[in-house]
Each structure stands twice: as C-alpha cells, then as structure tokens.
Amino acid sequence: MFVEVKARESRAFGTAAEAVTQYKQHRIATIASEYVMQHHLQNRPCRFDVVSIHFDGGQTVVEVFQNAFSGR
C-alpha cells in the first residue's frame, strides 16, 4: 500500500485531495513501481490511498480515500 497525505489550512484553493492531480498520481505510481521492482515485490497486491487533512476553524478533519487511483 502506498499513501499520499495532503493537508490544507483552508479550502480557499480547493481540497487537499484535489491536490493529488493526475500528474501527481502518475509520479507516485512511477516511484511506487520502481520501489516494487527494487524490492522484488512483484505479484503482490498494491493500492494507492490518499489521506486528506483540513484544519477547519480549529477542528481537524481527516478523510481517507482508499484505492484512490483505481481509475489508473
């Protein structure tokens, strides 16, 4: 499992999860693929999760998006 964590103090420029663009997903997947190859972990299940953290008015809001890259 690979996890990308994004945090934002406000949603003025979008949510933290929205910051994981297709370009960013591609980069993460490429790095993950290199890691899998270097550590001989082929033939093992793999997924990409995104953790979004917002600090809204003194309250911390955490969302977990499992298998966030499933469309890849």
C-alpha positions in Angstrom: 0.0 0.0 0.0 1.2 3.5 -0.8 -0.3 6.5 0.9 -0.2 10.2 -0.2 -1.0 12.6 2.6 -2.1 16.2 1.9 -3.0 18.8 4.4 -4.6 22.3 3.9 -5.3 25.1 6.4 -8.3 26.3 4.3 -10.3 25.2 1.3 -9.8 28.5 -0.5 -7.7 26.9 -3.2 -9.5 23.5 -3.2 -9.5 20.5 -1.0 -6.3 18.6 0.0 -7.5 15.6 -2.0 -7.9 17.7 -5.1 -4.2 18.5 -4.9 -3.4 14.9 -5.9 -3.8 15.6 -9.7 -3.4 13.1 -12.5 0.2 14.3 -12.9 0.9 13.7 -9.2 -0.8 10.3 -9.4 1.4 9.4 -12.4 4.6 10.4 -10.5 3.5 8.4 -7.4 2.7 5.4 -9.5 6.1 5.6 -11.2 8.0 5.9 -8.0 6.0 3.0 -6.5 6.7 0.8 -9.5 10.4 1.5 -9.1 10.2 0.6 -5.4 8.3 -2.6 -6.1 10.9 -3.7 -8.7 13.9 -2.8 -6.4 12.5 -4.8 -3.5 11.2 -7.7 -5.6 7.6 -7.2 -4.6 6.0 -8.1 -7.9 3.0 -10.3 -7.8 1.8 -8.7 -4.5 -1.4 -6.6 -4.3 -0.9 -2.9 -4.3 -3.1 0.0 -3.8 -2.9 3.8 -3.5 -4.7 5.6 -0.8 -5.0 9.4 -0.2 -5.3 11.0 3.2 -6.8 14.5 3.2 -6.4 16.7 6.3 -8.1 20.0 6.7 -7.7 22.4 9.7 -11.2 24.0 9.6 -11.8 26.6 12.3 -9.6 24.9 14.9 -11.0 21.5 14.1 -9.0 18.8 12.3 -11.0 16.9 9.6 -9.4 13.8 8.2 -10.7 11.8 5.2 -9.2 8.6 3.8 -9.8 7.7 0.2 -8.9 4.0 -0.2 -7.9 2.8 -3.6 -7.9 6.4 -4.8 -6.0 5.6 -8.1 -8.4 2.8 -9.1 -9.1 4.6 -12.4 -5.5 4.2 -13.5 
